[in-house]
Amino acid sequence: MFHIQNLKYKDVLRIKELDIPEGGLTCIIGESGSGKTTLLKMLNHLISPDSGDIEVMGRSVFKWNPVQLRRKIAMLSQSPVMFQGTVRDNLLIGLHFAEKPAAPEDKLAEMLKWLNLHISLDADSESLSGGEKQRVALARVLLTDPAVLLLDEPSSALDEETARAILGKLKDYGDSQKKTIIMVTHSSDLVRNFSENTIKIERGQFAEEAEKDAQQ
Ligand SMILES: Nc1ncnc2c1ncn2[C@@H]1O[C@H](COP(=O)(O)OP(=O)(O)OP(=O)(O)O)[C@@H](O)[C@H]1O
């Protein structure tokens, strides 16, 4: 699905070759500041490589129309963005930006329940806890039905049990709907339980390449 070659971005990332397969759950791990978020942002061209390339579904990120690319490959950032208004407003605005029809009330309510959110669609987004905001932002992305989900620490504000429950559901959804999920996480518990492909980043390098370089 993604083929990275000779990628360089400032002093932050340097990857000779890396493939991320279609389908399943890929986890990106590594120390704080190692370049995980930067790599994630490059996959839908929110950040442009200084040199090298990333092929997405066989086509260079430079050749994709950025809007089309980001509709196919949606990113949920580390700190969830909440818009002023109700939970309903926050869910519908994603569909509006994606130029998709508004979802009916029962679909919105079902999505909240699926994410273990026991809140009203009428609740003020400002009144939500951090973990609730994180899941509303996740629901907003899921409703737009992208082919690839880029999730930057999607469970950082959740307790371990809730994180495991949500990740289990996300993985089932990804498998049944043939989605590709790529997630940055610091949770070894989630990696152990759910990751099918784990990429370790070490000081801006793919860990296997960093090791080879160190041996030379
Ligand atoms: N535009 C930029 N210009 C220069 N340096 C940058 C830029 N963006 C990020 N960095 C630096 O690159 C490094 C990697 O940042 P990044 O956010 O990708 O790390 P991370 O692995 O996701 O960290 P964390 O786990 O703490 O979220 C950091 O040292 C950061 O300060």
The ligand as a Tripos MOL2 file, in Angstrom:
@<TRIPOS>MOLECULE
LIG
   31    33     1     0     0
SMALL
NO_CHARGES

@<TRIPOS>ATOM
      1 N1          9.1070   20.8340   10.9620 N.pl3     1 LIG1
      2 C1         10.0750   20.4090   11.7680 C.ar      1 LIG1
      3 N2         11.2820   20.9770   11.7200 N.ar      1 LIG1
      4 C2         12.3020   20.5760   12.5100 C.ar      1 LIG1
      5 N3         12.1570   19.5950   13.4270 N.ar      1 LIG1
      6 C3         10.9760   18.9920   13.5310 C.ar      1 LIG1
      7 C4          9.8640   19.3540   12.7110 C.ar      1 LIG1
      8 N4          8.8060   18.5680   13.0520 N.ar      1 LIG1
      9 C5          9.2430   17.7720   14.0390 C.ar      1 LIG1
     10 N5         10.5300   18.0270   14.3380 N.ar      1 LIG1
     11 C6         11.3700   17.3280   15.3340 C.3       1 LIG1
     12 O1         11.4690   15.9990   14.8850 O.3       1 LIG1
     13 C7         11.5350   15.1010   15.9830 C.3       1 LIG1
     14 C8         10.4640   14.0310   15.8050 C.3       1 LIG1
     15 O2          9.1680   14.5770   16.0630 O.3       1 LIG1
     16 P1          7.8690   13.6590   16.0310 P.3       1 LIG1
     17 O3          6.7250   14.4990   16.4970 O.co2     1 LIG1
     18 O4          7.7410   13.0250   14.7050 O.co2     1 LIG1
     19 O5          8.2430   12.5560   17.1270 O.3       1 LIG1
     20 P2          7.3780   11.4090   17.7800 P.3       1 LIG1
     21 O6          8.1980   10.1640   17.6510 O.co2     1 LIG1
     22 O7          6.0170   11.3760   17.1900 O.co2     1 LIG1
     23 O8          7.3230   11.8480   19.2980 O.3       1 LIG1
     24 P3          6.2030   11.6340   20.4590 P.3       1 LIG1
     25 O9          6.1900   10.1620   20.7510 O.co2     1 LIG1
     26 O10         6.7730   12.4400   21.5880 O.co2     1 LIG1
     27 O11         4.9070   12.1730   19.9390 O.co2     1 LIG1
     28 C9         11.3800   15.9410   17.2340 C.3       1 LIG1
     29 O12        12.6610   16.1640   17.7640 O.3       1 LIG1
     30 C10        10.7620   17.2390   16.7050 C.3       1 LIG1
     31 O13        11.1250   18.3190   17.5080 O.3       1 LIG1
@<TRIPOS>BOND
     1     1     2 1
     2     2     3 ar
     3     2     7 ar
     4     3     4 ar
     5     4     5 ar
     6     5     6 ar
     7     6     7 ar
     8     6    10 ar
     9     7     8 ar
    10     8     9 ar
    11     9    10 ar
    12    10    11 1
    13    11    12 1
    14    11    30 1
    15    12    13 1
    16    13    14 1
    17    13    28 1
    18    14    15 1
    19    15    16 1
    20    16    17 2
    21    16    18 1
    22    16    19 1
    23    19    20 1
    24    20    21 2
    25    20    22 1
    26    20    23 1
    27    23    24 1
    28    24    25 2
    29    24    26 1
    30    24    27 1
    31    28    29 1
    32    28    30 1
    33    30    31 1
@<TRIPOS>SUBSTRUCTURE
     1 LIG1         1 GROUP 0 **** ****
